[in-house]
Amino acid sequence: MPRPTPTVEDLTQGVLARNTRAVGRALRWVDDRLPQADALLNALHPLGGHTHVIGVTGPPGAGKSTLVSALVHQYRAQEKTVAVLAVDPSSPYTGGAVLGDRIRMQKHFLDRGVLIRSIATRGHLGGLSISAADMVTVLDAAGFDVVILETVGVGQDELDISRVAHTTLLVVAPGLGDDVQAIKAGILEIADIFVVNKADRPGADAAVVNLQQMMALEAAVKKSNAPENNGDHHAHHHHAHGHHSASPPITETNKPVLKTIAIKGEGMAELCAACTEHTRHTADPRARARHLLHSLAHERLENWLHAHPQTTGPLIEAITQRTQSPRQALEPLWQALRKWVSQRFEP
């Protein structure tokens, strides 16, 4: 005989007690976007705010999953509880996930202080599943000291993870061709700590220097683009590109660049210490709350548009027939939304 579906109150109490079955069911409610998930998240949100969320991203082959497993081991040695959300690439049609990360982290499965769950992006363009932030809310309320988000390491996911995590690690490895040089400037901005993994390979020191030089270049370009420095643009640009000189790189911020050999557990204590130091001094809960609000509003609006073809159908037809531009077609909806918001919320 099947078990009865628990009430929101029952599940809330189970999550607070960190009951394995209750936490698993709560995560499933949230990931599947079930109607009762909203009430559950409303109940759990005030009970959290204590976990440290660490994002781990980087190019394929950098050893992210091995690094995450080593991080789990290090935090458990400190008697901290850890949850891992491994975000796998998935088909936008089926939503299925590759559960490779679960296999790589199987040595932690019998540890009651560790929870590991693979979740699918389900076609979400930001790289993270749209429900990942809500799943963090569940794990936070369950009392996990650390939640680690490992992304697929492709596309736009690095930018998305930085808005959910408190501390973002960008993992690279020597010997991956031009991966370090190919890192976009925007990724440099969102990374809080750089990790050169597989540091026993040739080229590890060069990878560290490359990252430091890229930060120096970015700092120089920012400085040259500042309004008060427009007249000195060429001087700064020339200095930034002179990074082959013996002078040390000029960094705009004090972002650590650490070397690790995750498969041997080397450098993990220093990495954990750097994560703790970062969150102690740079926590910005308002920025994270802003992103969560914007993401939820975007999801709700997109779902509403999909659910009301009688409204969007004529607009799509007008765009297709080129009787209206996309902006012209959207304008009545946009004006109606603005009018409602102003009447409801603005003085």
FENMOVEN-V529748 format. One record per backbone hydrogen bond with DSSP energy under -1.0 kcal/mol. CO is the residue of the C=O (numbers start at 1). NH is the residue of the N-H. If there is no record, write none. Layout:
co=CO nh=NH
co=CO nh=NH
//
This chain:
co=7 nh=11
co=8 nh=12
co=9 nh=13
co=10 nh=14
co=11 nh=15
co=12 nh=16
co=13 nh=17
co=14 nh=19
co=15 nh=18
co=19 nh=23
co=20 nh=24
co=21 nh=25
co=22 nh=26
co=23 nh=27
co=24 nh=28
co=25 nh=29
co=26 nh=30
co=27 nh=31
co=28 nh=32
co=29 nh=34
co=34 nh=37
co=36 nh=40
co=37 nh=41
co=38 nh=42
co=39 nh=43
co=40 nh=44
co=41 nh=45
co=44 nh=47
co=45 nh=48
co=52 nh=147
co=53 nh=166
co=53 nh=167
co=54 nh=149
co=55 nh=169
co=56 nh=151
co=57 nh=171
co=59 nh=62
co=63 nh=67
co=64 nh=68
co=65 nh=69
co=66 nh=70
co=67 nh=71
co=68 nh=72
co=69 nh=73
co=70 nh=74
co=71 nh=75
co=72 nh=76
co=73 nh=77
co=75 nh=80
co=76 nh=79
co=81 nh=146
co=82 nh=115
co=83 nh=148
co=84 nh=117
co=85 nh=150
co=86 nh=119
co=88 nh=121
co=91 nh=95
co=99 nh=103
co=100 nh=104
co=101 nh=105
co=103 nh=106
co=105 nh=108
co=106 nh=109
co=108 nh=111
co=111 nh=114
co=113 nh=82
co=115 nh=84
co=117 nh=86
co=119 nh=88
co=121 nh=124
co=124 nh=127
co=129 nh=132
co=131 nh=135
co=132 nh=136
co=133 nh=137
co=134 nh=138
co=135 nh=139
co=136 nh=140
co=137 nh=141
co=138 nh=142
co=139 nh=144
co=140 nh=143
co=145 nh=52
co=146 nh=83
co=147 nh=54
co=148 nh=85
co=149 nh=56
co=150 nh=87
co=154 nh=157
co=156 nh=160
co=157 nh=161
co=158 nh=162
co=160 nh=163
co=161 nh=164
co=161 nh=165
co=167 nh=55
co=168 nh=192
co=168 nh=193
co=169 nh=57
co=170 nh=195
co=172 nh=197
co=176 nh=179
co=178 nh=182
co=180 nh=183
co=184 nh=188
co=185 nh=189
co=186 nh=190
co=187 nh=191
co=193 nh=170
co=194 nh=258
co=195 nh=172
co=195 nh=197
co=196 nh=260
co=198 nh=201
co=201 nh=204
co=203 nh=207
co=204 nh=208
co=205 nh=209
co=206 nh=210
co=207 nh=211
co=208 nh=212
co=209 nh=213
co=210 nh=214
co=211 nh=215
co=212 nh=216
co=213 nh=217
co=214 nh=218
co=215 nh=219
co=216 nh=220
co=217 nh=221
co=218 nh=222
co=219 nh=223
co=220 nh=224
co=221 nh=225
co=226 nh=229
co=227 nh=230
co=229 nh=232
co=230 nh=233
co=232 nh=236
co=233 nh=237
co=234 nh=238
co=235 nh=239
co=236 nh=240
co=237 nh=241
co=242 nh=245
co=253 nh=255
co=256 nh=194
co=258 nh=196
co=260 nh=199
co=261 nh=264
co=261 nh=266
co=266 nh=261
co=267 nh=271
co=268 nh=272
co=269 nh=273
co=270 nh=274
co=271 nh=275
co=272 nh=276
co=273 nh=277
co=274 nh=278
co=275 nh=279
co=276 nh=280
co=277 nh=281
co=278 nh=282
co=284 nh=288
co=285 nh=289
co=286 nh=290
co=287 nh=291
co=288 nh=292
co=289 nh=293
co=290 nh=294
co=291 nh=295
co=292 nh=296
co=293 nh=297
co=294 nh=298
co=295 nh=299
co=296 nh=300
co=297 nh=301
co=298 nh=302
co=299 nh=303
co=300 nh=304
co=301 nh=305
co=302 nh=306
co=303 nh=307
co=308 nh=311
co=308 nh=312
co=309 nh=313
co=312 nh=316
co=313 nh=317
co=314 nh=318
co=315 nh=319
co=316 nh=320
co=317 nh=321
co=318 nh=323
co=318 nh=324
co=325 nh=329
co=326 nh=330
co=327 nh=331
co=330 nh=334
co=331 nh=335
co=332 nh=336
co=333 nh=337
co=334 nh=338
co=335 nh=339
co=336 nh=340
co=337 nh=341
co=338 nh=342
co=339 nh=343
co=340 nh=344
co=341 nh=345
//
